[in-house]
Amino acid sequence: MIQMPWLSAPLGSFMQLLMTGRLPHAILVGMDRGLGAEHLLGDIARAALCLAPTAKGACGYCKGCQLIAAGNHPDLYQVQADGHQIKIDQIRNLCQDLTSTSQQGGRRVAIIYEAERMNIAAANALLKTLEEPGRDTLLLLQSNQSARLLPTLVSRCQRLPCQEPSPEVVSDWLRGLSPEGEDVSWCLPVCGGPVKLAELLQGDGYKQLSQLRKDWRQSLSSGHLYASLISISEEQITDALKVLYIELKSDLERGWPQDAFQRNNIARLAAEIMHVCQGLTAMPNVNCQALCQKVVLDYQRIVSS
């Protein structure tokens, strides 16, 4: 995956703190994982644990860099949600680990991904460590939604300047990854961000989404399920409905259909599709073909009225 240009500025800000000896004990990285927060945090952790960092980042050759590359650096700790939450035991274990001496004799780095998922007990358990982190300890709190973090946590962290890239920058970056140089940004809402879409472009994932897009167009036009929608599986149905929602939304944005009553009904249909999509995880069994056919027939009734 080529370098994401929007990560250069926050990494540069971190390196300036590191190289000038002004590194705080806790940093809040308010960047969505879908925009590459994990890649940014990886670069930051490598630089923080590197024995000979440069202004551009980790050297890539020292023992610290080699341990991280092998995935077994003993002074790097990572916490992710257990299910829907980061629980108190996870934070207590982390805080206990951070009381031990660095095994490599340098800095200890802890990354908490999606820190907003900490429940109240977990967040409160982290407060003492944020207040008294110990020598040569760096805590990195990544958050998709910083506004959901406890103010007491935020106040104890230094924010790393992170700016969301413009749609144009994202589109250009993705176009560079597309084999045919096409604009693939239409399906960003399906994937959850440019990083995931970039991963899909490396295999057949994007082709499958693009095929779903074509098949929906054929099905909506003919009134019958077409190609891949005939044999749609439960694993594919969520993405299929999201693709359909994007297509209907795109039609509405370009002013089609012209009839205001029809546009209103299509907007209602699109909203219903997203409602169904969000509830699919709670449905024990789904007749995917019947669901798709119902949507197609509902659409036909609207445009024929």
C-alpha positions, 0 to 999 in steps of 0.5 A: 500500500502506498503512503497515505499523504494525509498521515505525513503531517501528524507523523511530522508533528510527532517526530518534532516532539520526539527529536526535540525532547518534548514528548508528552506521556500521553497523546490523543490521536483523533483519527478514524481507523478507516483513514489509516489511524493504525498505520499512523500509530504503527509509525509512531510506535516504531519511532518511539521505540527506535534506538536511532530515530531520524526526523522522518521516523524510525531507522528500520535497522536497529534492534527495536525496529527489528523486534517490532517488524517481527511482531514481538517487541516486549515494550509495546502494548496494544489494547483493543475492544473485547466485543463492543467494549474495552473492559476494566480488566484489560485496562488494569492489566495494561496499567500493571504491565506498565509498572514493570521495568522496560525489558529493552532498557528504553521507552515503553509504548502502549496503544489503546485503539478506539479509546471511546469504547472504554466503559466508565470503569475502564476509563476511570482505571486509566486515569491514575496511570495518565496522571502518574505514567512512570518514567519513559512511558508513552500512552497513545489513545486512538479515537474514532470519535474523540467527543465520546471520551471522558473530558478527564481523559482528554485533559490529560493527553496532548492532542496530535494535530490530525486533519481529515483529508479532502474527498479530492485527496482521497479520490486521487490516492485511491485512483493511484491504487486502482489497476485502471486508474478509475474513480472508485471512491463511490463505494467508500461508504460500503467499505468504511474508509479508504484504507479498507477500500485500498485493501479490497483493490488488492484482491477481488473485493472491489470487483465484486462490489462493482458487479453488485452495482451493475446488477442492481442497475439491471435489476431495477430496470427490468424488475427481476433479480439479475446475475449475482443478486439471484444467488446472493448470500447472507455474507454478501447481503449487507454490502449489497444493500449498502451498494443499492442505497448508494445508487439510489442516493446518487440518483436523488442527488442528480435530480432523478426521477424528476417527479417530486412525489417519486423522489420522495418515495425513493428517499423513503425506500432508501431509508428503509433499506438502511434500516433493514441493513442495520438490523440484519445482524440481529436476524437469525435467518434471512431470505436474501433473494426474497429481500432483494426481490421485494426491494426491486418490486417496491422500486418498480411500483414507485417509478411506475406510479 
